[in-house]
Amino acid sequence: MPKPRATPPAEGTPPAEGARPLLLNPVLERQGAYPLLRLDGRRKQLEEGGRETFDFGTGDPREPTDEAIRRALINGVPENSRYPTTAGKGELRGAFAGWMGRRHGVALDPEAEVLPATGSKEAIFHAPLAFLHHSHERRGVAYGTPGYPVYERGTLFAGGEASPVELRRQDRFLLPVEAVDPATTRIVWLNHPHNPTGATATYEYLEGVAAFCREHDILLFSDECYNDLYSGGPPPSILEVTRERTLAFCSLSKRSGMTGYRSAMVAGDPELISALGKLRPSIGVATQSFVQDAATAAWGDDGHVEQRRRIFGEKRELFKRFFDRAGLEYLPTDASFYLWVTVPEAFAGDDEAYAMRLLDEGIVVAPGRSFGTGGEGYVRVALVPGLEECRRAIERWEGLPA
Ligand SMILES: Cc1ncc(COP(=O)(O)O)c(C=O)c1O
């Protein structure tokens, strides 16, 4: 007779006396609670009360994915399913290399210098596992703060030492590479156009960082997931400067409106790509074959991206004009889909209080502190809602003190 199952304890129930505590990876335990819970709770309350909200909080735009990409996915569903490979299909690597050539003027060898990833988040998280070990003398990983949190998490889970470098307004939120300690650092992460500030880097800036990394034998990883969303001059890729001990992480999520497909590419130094090729089968992150077909269609076409650039450009201009009118300070940018706004004096630099006040008007923004140290005193506006919703949100925002 099967043994009756015990009823699991209700969530939050303290362990029974004498029960052994569950040992967790301390890195997991250190990942404090989600900092925006208070805002989330208030937002739920408002929505349950029937209040219309405008979500400028998360970076997941609503514009539809191009029809040809959707069709490629559907047509790609095979009759017989087989395991995909880590290297992915040659067509996908070829289509990506074609885009790199058109967009950045960089000729990549699709056999040796390119690997697909299941979204750039997992690739960013996993990459340090291939290059860091506790036996290494240098295990430091430098990245900017405020920033995307995955550089830190990937570092810590791989046994590396997290070395956040504070990004400052006077440096236009570019990582000051002279603050990186070459004696302890093994990897430097860059991210341009930048989340959360929208800051962009010049070719000369990238050259400076690349020269520093070359001189000190530091691996240079560049997260370029917003690189194709711009209204002014096209932002450069690190691969235009160098591919020596360098990797670029490129994603279709924002470029092609494919956040739910999970598709990205890692490209650069063939020695590093080969190391990732050895690591990744153990993790099991080979991209589904039909997603690869959709991705092949996406990298092969620039028309849909031009349309997305135009849409985000219109929203960006709408908000910039409003901020200028209202006397709100923001970091001027013409790339990514973020605007980084200084909290007005009336809120004494308290980004959480300002976000809460905006929420009372139904406007959801992300308080800067949720992106790490250095983010306090700012809020991030993600240009996610449609143009009409942006206009309505601005009407509500207009009445608040600047
Ligand atoms: C800076 C940055 N890098 C990487 C990602 C991950 O993108 P994905 O995993 O969808 O390719 C994001 C997502 O928001 C991001 O903001």
The ligand as a Tripos MOL2 file, in Angstrom:
@<TRIPOS>MOLECULE
LIG
   16    16     1     0     0
SMALL
NO_CHARGES

@<TRIPOS>ATOM
      1 C1         21.2510   45.4460  -19.4420 C.3       1 LIG1
      2 C2         20.5060   44.1980  -19.7240 C.ar      1 LIG1
      3 N1         21.1960   43.1170  -20.1030 N.ar      1 LIG1
      4 C3         20.5780   41.9530  -20.3670 C.ar      1 LIG1
      5 C4         19.2030   41.8360  -20.2560 C.ar      1 LIG1
      6 C5         18.5850   40.5040  -20.5190 C.3       1 LIG1
      7 O1         17.9440   40.4500  -21.7200 O.3       1 LIG1
      8 P1         17.4910   39.0800  -22.3680 P.3       1 LIG1
      9 O2         17.8140   37.9830  -21.4130 O.co2     1 LIG1
     10 O3         16.0320   39.2100  -22.5840 O.co2     1 LIG1
     11 O4         18.2790   38.9460  -23.6360 O.co2     1 LIG1
     12 C6         18.4470   42.9320  -19.8540 C.ar      1 LIG1
     13 C7         17.0000   42.8160  -19.6980 C.2       1 LIG1
     14 O5         16.2960   43.6720  -19.2670 O.2       1 LIG1
     15 C8         19.1170   44.1460  -19.5890 C.ar      1 LIG1
     16 O6         18.4640   45.2490  -19.2090 O.3       1 LIG1
@<TRIPOS>BOND
     1     1     2 1
     2     2     3 ar
     3     2    15 ar
     4     3     4 ar
     5     4     5 ar
     6     5     6 1
     7     5    12 ar
     8     6     7 1
     9     7     8 1
    10     8     9 2
    11     8    10 1
    12     8    11 1
    13    12    13 1
    14    12    15 ar
    15    13    14 2
    16    15    16 1
@<TRIPOS>SUBSTRUCTURE
     1 LIG1         1 GROUP 0 **** ****
